[in-house]
Amino acid sequence: MVLESVIEHVLEQQKLRLTTRNTGLKRELEPATQSLSSHALIISGVRRCGKSTLLMQMIKELDENTVLFLNFESPQLYEFNLLDFVRLDNIIARKQAKTLFFDELQLVEGWEMYVRQKLDEGFQVIITGSNASLLSKELGTRLTGRHISQELFPFSYSEFLAFRQLHSGPQSLNLYMKTGGFPEFLKNGDEEQLASLFDDILIRDIVARYGIKDLKSLHRLAAYLISNIGNRISATKLKQPLSIGATSTVLSWFSHLESSYLVAFLPMFSYSTKAQLINPRKVYAIDLGLVNVISSTLTEDLGRKLENLIFIHLRRKYNDLYYYDDKGECDFVAMKNGTVTELIQVCFELNPDNVKRETTGLFKAMQFFGLQKATIVTFSNTDSIEQEGLKIDVVPAHIFLGT
């Protein structure tokens, strides 16, 4: 239980902090506010990617006197439970709030029932959180059909250019690959901040949430994955070298790390669900700034980093992404509504020594999926390659990231 006076005190503190923030860069994500009369808007994303600033921008467009904002991650609200919503309702009534902004609401068990109730009462409800399960598993039947889900990521390349006031090109792209897109890090360049973010995600989004006791092994696993972006990963093969007891534990931790947005796993394309589950998945990090600070790899693999960059760009556009392998790999198969729309290969520099290797899998994928065009993204090469009526456009990354 949390006293009503405590809830009101937290509300006032948080409102003051939020409304006195710098308005920040306008994000490319357009919040789907047009359906707020009947649906809750759920925005999820990795910690410190700019969700609070986005909320503040949304609040500024409303009558602040009719808005209530509450972040449930406040230490003073740790004991908040379903019954405490009655106390929150008393405050909402006194303040005559019409639009409710709730951050990390998933920390309260049974929150879906309360949100459904507020929607039925005519309130507008916006929910943000740092766990991807907000988008699916935790919604429950009581909120199904009454929510719209969106994801916010660290700054894209275009947003990075706007934030730093730079022009698109190889020089700014190289800088973006070093810094990544976390807004606060771009402001101060403090690498300790990214290291702290890494620990925060592990402790607050995974250890505390799922009751994991072996933080040391989880930390090793997370650092290993971030050090191996673009590589194929198998839970069975990682169990022994990382001294984790069971394959099921590794798979469970994979799921938690992905839900926290720290990493993402890319399955191999197959029409068989079983084949997708059996084959190794490729791993990517949410941001290259984190990779540069956390990775234990001594050599700078620019090809893998560029591939990671392209993955995050595609992840913003597509929910269904795969890699294809048939005696030659195609890095990304992008699908929309069950149809393959793009085939993309990533190569830092295309040259006579690697052109056959980089095009073989791509041509096979084009034949398999019946596409006549595909793309190779490089750091700075521009070219086109044709074979038997099939065409591959070679595009510099800074141009591709603008599409």
Secondary structure as GFF3:
##gff-version 3
##sequence-region A 1 403
A	DSSP	alpha_helix	4	19	.	.	.	ID=ss1
A	DSSP	three_ten_helix	33	35	.	.	.	ID=ss2
A	DSSP	beta_strand	40	44	.	.	.	ID=ss3
A	DSSP	alpha_helix	51	60	.	.	.	ID=ss4
A	DSSP	three_ten_helix	64	66	.	.	.	ID=ss5
A	DSSP	beta_strand	67	71	.	.	.	ID=ss6
A	DSSP	three_ten_helix	75	77	.	.	.	ID=ss7
A	DSSP	three_ten_helix	82	84	.	.	.	ID=ss8
A	DSSP	alpha_helix	85	95	.	.	.	ID=ss9
A	DSSP	beta_strand	99	103	.	.	.	ID=ss10
A	DSSP	three_ten_helix	105	107	.	.	.	ID=ss11
A	DSSP	alpha_helix	111	120	.	.	.	ID=ss12
A	DSSP	beta_strand	124	129	.	.	.	ID=ss13
A	DSSP	three_ten_helix	132	135	.	.	.	ID=ss14
A	DSSP	alpha_helix	140	143	.	.	.	ID=ss15
A	DSSP	beta_strand	147	151	.	.	.	ID=ss16
A	DSSP	alpha_helix	157	164	.	.	.	ID=ss17
A	DSSP	alpha_helix	170	179	.	.	.	ID=ss18
A	DSSP	alpha_helix	183	188	.	.	.	ID=ss19
A	DSSP	alpha_helix	191	200	.	.	.	ID=ss20
A	DSSP	pi_helix	201	207	.	.	.	ID=ss21
A	DSSP	alpha_helix	208	210	.	.	.	ID=ss22
A	DSSP	alpha_helix	215	226	.	.	.	ID=ss23
A	DSSP	beta_strand	232	233	.	.	.	ID=ss24
A	DSSP	alpha_helix	235	239	.	.	.	ID=ss25
A	DSSP	alpha_helix	247	259	.	.	.	ID=ss26
A	DSSP	beta_strand	263	266	.	.	.	ID=ss27
A	DSSP	alpha_helix	273	278	.	.	.	ID=ss28
A	DSSP	beta_strand	281	285	.	.	.	ID=ss29
A	DSSP	alpha_helix	288	294	.	.	.	ID=ss30
A	DSSP	alpha_helix	302	317	.	.	.	ID=ss31
A	DSSP	beta_strand	320	325	.	.	.	ID=ss32
A	DSSP	beta_strand	329	336	.	.	.	ID=ss33
A	DSSP	beta_strand	339	346	.	.	.	ID=ss34
A	DSSP	alpha_helix	355	369	.	.	.	ID=ss35
A	DSSP	beta_strand	373	378	.	.	.	ID=ss36
A	DSSP	beta_strand	383	387	.	.	.	ID=ss37
A	DSSP	beta_strand	390	396	.	.	.	ID=ss38
A	DSSP	alpha_helix	397	400	.	.	.	ID=ss39
###
